[in-house]
Amino acid sequence: MSIIKIALVQYSPVWEDPVKTIEVIESLIEKSDLTDVSLLIFPEMALTGFTMNSKIFAEEMDGVSFLYFMQLARRLKTNIFAGIIERDDKNIFNSLIHFDDKSLIRAIYRKIHPFSFANENRNYSAGNKPFVTSINKISFGLSICYDLRFPELYRIYGKQKIDVLVNIANWPAARINHWNLLLQARAIENQSYMIGVNRIGNDPHLEYPGNSSVIDPMGNVLGLNKTESILIVEIDSEMVRETRSKLPFLEDIKLV
């Protein structure tokens, strides 16, 4: 299958309150037609917002976020990408977890570039490797928020000929133009789809405008969301192969 439907879930998390945030998500899902959707993507730190209280909200696999998204994947019979504050022994990571349609964990990507400007590097450990997962034989390269500013990560995915790049974020209004331009740049330079899922609303520190979007391998915006809602976009991985065949730019990369 080369064509799949993907749902970008954009909402305002209730600050540091996973239970109330789940109510917000459930309300959105109830109002949306998710028929034939193969993947739901949620923002970074999906149930808390961008908190630096990592020790309070860090979870192992029996935590509220893990259990909720497992249950949701099973109930909707779909894949889910969600941002979770993950505890692994003594380390705490800002992670993107892939739950498959049977609610099993298929991938854990740990944010490689903690946002030092907000002291994230003092409250979270850094991941140390890219991670690729797949759905219906379509490959996805994973990333989180500040990673978007570092093209080296995406170039690794590009050299592996990944079909879809994904970034989940809490990206603020003050720099939203950077978000829009960097998403397009990552799609164009790697000739892949680029999906960015941002939150909307406010936390105690910042305002977030959403702008969750899907960019095709030629840099065209297929969907852009500025409201609290679920944006559903259909993508065709065959377009990735056609673009790379007609314009074989990736073959000419020289890493010097």
C-alpha beads as a LAMMPS data file, in Angstrom:
LAMMPS data file: protein, C-alpha beads

256 atoms
255 bonds

1 atom types
1 bond types

-500.0 500.0 xlo xhi
-500.0 500.0 ylo yhi
-500.0 500.0 zlo zhi

Masses

1 110.0

Atoms # bond

1 1 1 0.000 0.000 0.000
2 1 1 1.504 3.349 -1.021
3 1 1 -1.387 5.623 0.019
4 1 1 -2.324 6.161 3.663
5 1 1 -4.402 8.662 5.626
6 1 1 -2.662 10.455 8.475
7 1 1 -4.359 12.543 11.189
8 1 1 -2.505 15.463 12.792
9 1 1 -4.009 16.057 16.250
10 1 1 -3.620 19.737 17.205
11 1 1 -4.923 20.966 20.558
12 1 1 -4.058 22.923 23.702
13 1 1 -2.837 20.597 26.473
14 1 1 -4.004 21.463 29.975
15 1 1 -0.764 22.530 31.640
16 1 1 0.807 19.668 33.584
17 1 1 -2.539 17.861 33.845
18 1 1 -2.591 14.606 31.840
19 1 1 -6.108 13.611 32.961
20 1 1 -7.746 16.858 31.808
21 1 1 -5.697 16.837 28.609
22 1 1 -7.053 13.373 27.814
23 1 1 -10.553 14.880 28.059
24 1 1 -9.563 17.524 25.483
25 1 1 -8.234 14.841 23.129
26 1 1 -11.295 12.632 23.548
27 1 1 -13.571 15.561 22.700
28 1 1 -11.643 16.180 19.467
29 1 1 -11.712 12.514 18.517
30 1 1 -15.443 12.323 19.155
31 1 1 -16.038 15.160 16.666
32 1 1 -13.764 13.732 13.954
33 1 1 -14.270 11.134 11.255
34 1 1 -11.215 8.896 11.537
35 1 1 -12.414 6.264 9.082
36 1 1 -9.483 4.535 7.350
37 1 1 -6.889 6.663 9.178
38 1 1 -3.700 4.613 9.533
39 1 1 -1.803 6.972 11.845
40 1 1 -2.643 9.623 14.452
41 1 1 0.202 11.987 15.378
42 1 1 0.180 13.968 18.639
43 1 1 2.502 16.821 19.703
44 1 1 5.623 16.742 21.857
45 1 1 4.918 15.999 25.560
46 1 1 1.364 15.293 24.472
47 1 1 -0.371 15.230 27.859
48 1 1 1.569 17.841 29.868
49 1 1 2.831 20.603 27.616
50 1 1 6.527 21.526 27.491
51 1 1 7.259 21.125 31.190
52 1 1 10.682 21.173 32.802
53 1 1 9.285 19.295 35.821
54 1 1 10.587 16.107 34.289
55 1 1 11.067 14.208 37.554
56 1 1 7.412 14.697 38.452
57 1 1 5.942 13.660 35.096
58 1 1 8.428 11.046 33.878
59 1 1 6.784 7.682 33.198
60 1 1 7.699 4.084 32.783
61 1 1 5.479 1.840 30.673
62 1 1 2.744 1.650 33.292
63 1 1 2.355 5.450 33.342
64 1 1 -0.783 7.358 32.403
65 1 1 0.451 8.458 28.962
66 1 1 1.660 5.012 27.946
67 1 1 -1.564 3.359 29.102
68 1 1 -3.805 5.964 27.472
69 1 1 -2.166 5.817 24.050
70 1 1 -1.992 2.023 24.148
71 1 1 -5.722 1.913 24.885
72 1 1 -6.475 4.505 22.204
73 1 1 -4.499 2.627 19.552
74 1 1 -6.351 -0.576 20.428
75 1 1 -9.754 1.169 20.455
76 1 1 -9.291 2.976 17.140
77 1 1 -7.299 0.121 15.577
78 1 1 -4.704 2.575 14.306
79 1 1 -1.058 3.538 14.779
80 1 1 -0.177 6.421 17.073
81 1 1 2.900 8.650 17.381
82 1 1 2.840 10.546 20.685
83 1 1 5.246 12.605 22.756
84 1 1 5.843 11.146 26.223
85 1 1 8.197 12.022 29.092
86 1 1 9.926 8.662 29.404
87 1 1 11.884 7.332 32.362
88 1 1 14.515 4.694 31.660
89 1 1 16.350 3.723 34.826
90 1 1 18.028 6.940 36.053
91 1 1 17.546 8.839 32.783
92 1 1 14.555 10.894 31.661
93 1 1 13.972 11.470 27.954
94 1 1 11.702 13.637 25.822
95 1 1 10.501 10.801 23.590
96 1 1 8.315 10.024 20.598
97 1 1 6.654 6.627 20.992
98 1 1 5.140 4.620 18.132
99 1 1 2.210 2.474 19.273
100 1 1 0.952 0.146 16.526
101 1 1 -2.676 -0.778 15.798
102 1 1 -2.448 -3.680 18.260
103 1 1 -1.224 -1.238 20.951
104 1 1 2.304 -2.636 20.956
105 1 1 5.304 -0.289 21.177
106 1 1 7.086 -0.364 17.811
107 1 1 9.594 2.464 18.258
108 1 1 11.015 4.848 20.841
109 1 1 12.836 7.914 19.536
110 1 1 14.570 10.052 22.161
111 1 1 15.102 13.718 21.325
112 1 1 18.708 14.155 20.266
113 1 1 18.824 17.940 20.688
114 1 1 17.397 19.137 24.043
115 1 1 16.466 22.832 23.852
116 1 1 19.208 24.418 25.962
117 1 1 17.661 27.899 25.544
118 1 1 14.849 26.677 27.849
119 1 1 17.149 24.530 30.054
120 1 1 15.739 21.324 28.629
121 1 1 19.277 19.926 28.612
122 1 1 19.370 20.270 32.415
123 1 1 16.138 18.370 32.929
124 1 1 16.253 15.714 30.201
125 1 1 18.936 13.384 28.897
126 1 1 19.753 13.567 25.195
127 1 1 19.041 10.699 22.857
128 1 1 21.940 9.525 20.731
129 1 1 20.533 7.930 17.586
130 1 1 18.004 8.481 14.795
131 1 1 15.107 6.054 14.634
132 1 1 13.141 4.758 11.662
133 1 1 9.820 2.949 11.928
134 1 1 7.301 1.801 9.327
135 1 1 3.569 1.488 8.690
136 1 1 2.199 -0.458 5.719
137 1 1 5.724 -0.613 4.257
138 1 1 6.020 3.190 4.359
139 1 1 9.086 4.347 6.319
140 1 1 9.070 7.204 8.863
141 1 1 12.090 9.081 10.253
142 1 1 11.351 10.485 13.712
143 1 1 12.303 13.786 15.357
144 1 1 11.136 16.213 18.031
145 1 1 10.807 20.025 17.972
146 1 1 14.308 21.619 18.265
147 1 1 15.734 18.760 16.174
148 1 1 14.188 20.568 13.203
149 1 1 16.982 23.161 13.290
150 1 1 19.661 20.525 12.667
151 1 1 19.620 19.297 9.049
152 1 1 22.309 16.713 9.770
153 1 1 19.755 14.448 11.460
154 1 1 17.383 14.599 8.501
155 1 1 20.228 14.049 6.054
156 1 1 20.799 10.683 7.723
157 1 1 17.161 9.848 7.026
158 1 1 17.457 11.221 3.483
159 1 1 20.461 9.033 2.719
160 1 1 18.402 6.043 3.907
161 1 1 15.686 7.088 1.421
162 1 1 13.025 7.409 4.117
163 1 1 9.528 8.178 2.763
164 1 1 8.174 10.454 5.513
165 1 1 9.908 12.706 8.042
166 1 1 7.969 13.510 11.226
167 1 1 8.521 16.235 13.798
168 1 1 6.315 16.646 16.883
169 1 1 6.648 19.946 18.694
170 1 1 5.749 22.673 21.149
171 1 1 6.906 25.458 18.810
172 1 1 6.052 29.010 19.959
173 1 1 4.389 31.823 18.033
174 1 1 7.468 34.072 18.287
175 1 1 9.397 31.791 15.908
176 1 1 6.606 30.155 13.920
177 1 1 7.994 31.491 10.645
178 1 1 11.110 29.407 11.285
179 1 1 8.895 26.343 11.811
180 1 1 7.105 26.832 8.495
181 1 1 10.291 27.434 6.503
182 1 1 12.306 24.647 8.134
183 1 1 9.568 22.075 7.525
184 1 1 9.586 22.988 3.833
185 1 1 13.380 22.945 3.682
186 1 1 13.609 19.484 5.264
187 1 1 11.071 18.145 2.726
188 1 1 12.778 19.710 -0.288
189 1 1 16.356 18.791 0.594
190 1 1 15.483 15.149 1.353
191 1 1 12.765 14.741 -1.297
192 1 1 10.390 13.255 1.251
193 1 1 7.113 14.126 2.902
194 1 1 7.606 16.271 6.004
195 1 1 4.927 16.215 8.692
196 1 1 5.051 18.697 11.563
197 1 1 2.578 18.418 14.445
198 1 1 2.558 21.378 16.817
199 1 1 0.381 22.266 19.778
200 1 1 -1.884 25.317 19.975
201 1 1 -2.925 27.636 22.828
202 1 1 -0.936 28.913 25.802
203 1 1 1.104 27.632 28.715
204 1 1 2.370 29.782 31.641
205 1 1 5.275 31.000 29.514
206 1 1 4.426 31.081 25.805
207 1 1 1.778 31.198 23.095
208 1 1 1.578 28.482 20.434
209 1 1 -0.143 29.004 17.055
210 1 1 -0.330 25.421 15.826
211 1 1 0.508 25.425 12.112
212 1 1 0.650 21.639 12.018
213 1 1 1.263 20.809 8.383
214 1 1 2.118 18.265 5.731
215 1 1 4.658 19.124 3.025
216 1 1 5.145 16.982 -0.072
217 1 1 8.569 16.022 -1.538
218 1 1 8.521 19.077 -3.830
219 1 1 7.905 21.464 -0.930
220 1 1 4.196 22.006 -1.553
221 1 1 1.973 22.463 1.518
222 1 1 -0.768 19.822 1.382
223 1 1 -2.437 20.872 4.627
224 1 1 -2.017 23.561 7.292
225 1 1 -3.998 23.742 10.526
226 1 1 -4.446 26.923 12.580
227 1 1 -7.295 25.733 14.841
228 1 1 -7.821 23.225 17.633
229 1 1 -8.848 20.320 15.425
230 1 1 -7.665 17.181 13.672
231 1 1 -6.248 17.665 10.181
232 1 1 -6.454 14.565 7.976
233 1 1 -4.180 14.336 4.941
234 1 1 -3.623 11.526 2.458
235 1 1 -0.055 10.838 1.361
236 1 1 1.287 8.620 -1.404
237 1 1 4.761 7.192 -0.944
238 1 1 4.931 6.548 -4.685
239 1 1 5.328 10.319 -5.127
240 1 1 8.563 10.101 -3.105
241 1 1 9.965 7.477 -5.446
242 1 1 8.849 9.364 -8.554
243 1 1 10.394 12.631 -7.318
244 1 1 13.714 10.970 -6.517
245 1 1 13.736 9.166 -9.854
246 1 1 12.994 12.271 -11.941
247 1 1 15.253 14.540 -9.886
248 1 1 18.039 12.303 -8.486
249 1 1 19.594 15.021 -6.328
250 1 1 20.214 12.716 -3.364
251 1 1 22.685 10.726 -5.471
252 1 1 24.965 13.768 -5.706
253 1 1 25.464 14.423 -1.986
254 1 1 29.101 14.860 -1.000
255 1 1 29.595 14.932 2.770
256 1 1 32.829 16.874 3.235

Bonds

1 1 1 2
2 1 2 3
3 1 3 4
4 1 4 5
5 1 5 6
6 1 6 7
7 1 7 8
8 1 8 9
9 1 9 10
10 1 10 11
11 1 11 12
12 1 12 13
13 1 13 14
14 1 14 15
15 1 15 16
16 1 16 17
17 1 17 18
18 1 18 19
19 1 19 20
20 1 20 21
21 1 21 22
22 1 22 23
23 1 23 24
24 1 24 25
25 1 25 26
26 1 26 27
27 1 27 28
28 1 28 29
29 1 29 30
30 1 30 31
31 1 31 32
32 1 32 33
33 1 33 34
34 1 34 35
35 1 35 36
36 1 36 37
37 1 37 38
38 1 38 39
39 1 39 40
40 1 40 41
41 1 41 42
42 1 42 43
43 1 43 44
44 1 44 45
45 1 45 46
46 1 46 47
47 1 47 48
48 1 48 49
49 1 49 50
50 1 50 51
51 1 51 52
52 1 52 53
53 1 53 54
54 1 54 55
55 1 55 56
56 1 56 57
57 1 57 58
58 1 58 59
59 1 59 60
60 1 60 61
61 1 61 62
62 1 62 63
63 1 63 64
64 1 64 65
65 1 65 66
66 1 66 67
67 1 67 68
68 1 68 69
69 1 69 70
70 1 70 71
71 1 71 72
72 1 72 73
73 1 73 74
74 1 74 75
75 1 75 76
76 1 76 77
77 1 77 78
78 1 78 79
79 1 79 80
80 1 80 81
81 1 81 82
82 1 82 83
83 1 83 84
84 1 84 85
85 1 85 86
86 1 86 87
87 1 87 88
88 1 88 89
89 1 89 90
90 1 90 91
91 1 91 92
92 1 92 93
93 1 93 94
94 1 94 95
95 1 95 96
96 1 96 97
97 1 97 98
98 1 98 99
99 1 99 100
100 1 100 101
101 1 101 102
102 1 102 103
103 1 103 104
104 1 104 105
105 1 105 106
106 1 106 107
107 1 107 108
108 1 108 109
109 1 109 110
110 1 110 111
111 1 111 112
112 1 112 113
113 1 113 114
114 1 114 115
115 1 115 116
116 1 116 117
117 1 117 118
118 1 118 119
119 1 119 120
120 1 120 121
121 1 121 122
122 1 122 123
123 1 123 124
124 1 124 125
125 1 125 126
126 1 126 127
127 1 127 128
128 1 128 129
129 1 129 130
130 1 130 131
131 1 131 132
132 1 132 133
133 1 133 134
134 1 134 135
135 1 135 136
136 1 136 137
137 1 137 138
138 1 138 139
139 1 139 140
140 1 140 141
141 1 141 142
142 1 142 143
143 1 143 144
144 1 144 145
145 1 145 146
146 1 146 147
147 1 147 148
148 1 148 149
149 1 149 150
150 1 150 151
151 1 151 152
152 1 152 153
153 1 153 154
154 1 154 155
155 1 155 156
156 1 156 157
157 1 157 158
158 1 158 159
159 1 159 160
160 1 160 161
161 1 161 162
162 1 162 163
163 1 163 164
164 1 164 165
165 1 165 166
166 1 166 167
167 1 167 168
168 1 168 169
169 1 169 170
170 1 170 171
171 1 171 172
172 1 172 173
173 1 173 174
174 1 174 175
175 1 175 176
176 1 176 177
177 1 177 178
178 1 178 179
179 1 179 180
180 1 180 181
181 1 181 182
182 1 182 183
183 1 183 184
184 1 184 185
185 1 185 186
186 1 186 187
187 1 187 188
188 1 188 189
189 1 189 190
190 1 190 191
191 1 191 192
192 1 192 193
193 1 193 194
194 1 194 195
195 1 195 196
196 1 196 197
197 1 197 198
198 1 198 199
199 1 199 200
200 1 200 201
201 1 201 202
202 1 202 203
203 1 203 204
204 1 204 205
205 1 205 206
206 1 206 207
207 1 207 208
208 1 208 209
209 1 209 210
210 1 210 211
211 1 211 212
212 1 212 213
213 1 213 214
214 1 214 215
215 1 215 216
216 1 216 217
217 1 217 218
218 1 218 219
219 1 219 220
220 1 220 221
221 1 221 222
222 1 222 223
223 1 223 224
224 1 224 225
225 1 225 226
226 1 226 227
227 1 227 228
228 1 228 229
229 1 229 230
230 1 230 231
231 1 231 232
232 1 232 233
233 1 233 234
234 1 234 235
235 1 235 236
236 1 236 237
237 1 237 238
238 1 238 239
239 1 239 240
240 1 240 241
241 1 241 242
242 1 242 243
243 1 243 244
244 1 244 245
245 1 245 246
246 1 246 247
247 1 247 248
248 1 248 249
249 1 249 250
250 1 250 251
251 1 251 252
252 1 252 253
253 1 253 254
254 1 254 255
255 1 255 256
